[in-house]
Amino acid sequence: MTMPFGICSDNHLHNWSAFSSINADGLNNRLAHILDEIATAAIQVQANGGKRLYFAGDLFHVRGSVSPTVLNPAIDLFKKITGLGVQCRILTGNHDLESRDSEALSSACETLRTVEGVDVVSEPKLFADDKVAMIPWYDSMDRVRAEIESIVVELGGAAHEWTLIIHAPVNGVIAGLPDHGFWSAELAKYGFKRVFSGHYHNYKSFPGNVYSVGASTHQTWNDVNTLAGFLIVDDKTVSWIESGAPKFIDYNASWDDDQAIEHCKGNYVRVRLGEATDEEVTFIRDHVMALGAAGCVVQAIPTPKTAATSRSTTVSSAMTTRQSISEWIKTNAGSVAGLETLCDEIMNEVEAVAV
């Protein structure tokens, strides 16, 4: 029997700009939320009688570059966690890397090896104490398959006693994403006791004891409606514990006052409108903030000015910035997949900073 352990993933430590401020300790408040969630996971591991917290990849966010104002608080946090008696085992994810495939030289996580009690996994590794096998990010799915098969052979028929932790896409975790990752049934067939995968930001369990760990917190508008948190795992159960950090949510006009308060309080809220005047946008933003939201973005199409109130048809017929970008992409770069979505995300960040 192995003792309980924790798993978190896709922490994406970063000085996030949307809805950010600097707290009393000089930290980016969005970064502080993520650090607090990691600390909470470690405390829960200890409370459940465990001694180890596993990270399923993407501890850091910006590939090839980690700011000192991110790295130094991270080092301080891991010193505190290991000081509590909780070991940390950190798998290298794609965002942690300067290279396409995992290697120690290009992994930002390797800087944490200086902290006693922290193991960094930049190549496949087995941990006999918890019977956990870890495989870092590889850009090729076939390479990941080969590494899994190699571990199965090494375990010599004992894979059913072991847990596998990887950082790789699993199909069906997030609706709308193309199916270019592992199917859960394929992962289950390898015969491990359980399989946990980082990479996609949504907690989900599949038949065959296959799990998407999900991100530890919401980080962008892409995380709306996803489940963020961490896991406590023992011999018999997998318990998902929801993040206490602010979430990114879309306002629902069907909510009554009590529901609106429940959903908005402490969270980042996006309200999508059709045409609206500046006064209407301001009123709605103020209303949402009064409900207790930690931040609010109102997306609206400016109401055209009438001929009686405007002498300029240029203003009344002008496209919004979003529309202008969309038209340019369609005309000049329509074949570049995902470009319009990326630009839309950037506009969301810009609008959020202005709130």
C-alpha angles and dihedrals in degrees: 000000000000124000122248119275137183132238128196131165148185095027091160097198104208143135092258113202104202111094090348132150137164114261129214091274092055092253128133101256093224090054089047090056091056094046089050091053091053090049090050091052091052092049090050091051089054092045089055093052096258131134105197139065118195125205116208097204144287097070088158128041114208110071114231095003135069119182117228088234087061100036098048096052088046091054090048091051094051091049089055093047095048088044087063089057097258115130119213124215111192122198118206113242130189093265090055092059137086088193131059094245129041117270130150095241094059100038119105088202090069089077087072093063085088088072112086109235095031122111119191116205110206094151131032111292140175124218109199096190094068095019090239125152118198129197120185129215120302120176092222118071089206089057090053090049090051091051092049091049090049091054092048089054092046091052089056100215096326097100090112088069094052137079120223121211118188139162106228140114118274118198119240097028095108122028115238098025115120116255101247099127137069121309110229091235090059091053091047092054092065086075103234120153088240137350123212122188132191126196105078117076101232132082112232135157123213134193113275094044095283117147139186103214095205127205121307091233140005110268110172141007087273087074096062110132094009124126113243127186141080139279135242110202129192134163094282109023145040111208120194115208116198122235117254093205122106115283131216108240140172116232115243115212090207093067117110119222095272093048092047091054092046093052100037102042110109094354138106108252131200120198117194118201138171116227114347138163122240088253092054092048091051092047093051093046091050090048093052092047089050088057087064102264116162089219140349138208120191114198113198143150108243112247108249116245116244124240089251093059101033133050092190120081087184091071096042095050100036119124120239117252090256091052092048091052091047093051092048092051092049091050101040110018108020092137095059104100116225096005095120091048090050092050090049090053090051090051089051090054092048093049092047092053089055093057 
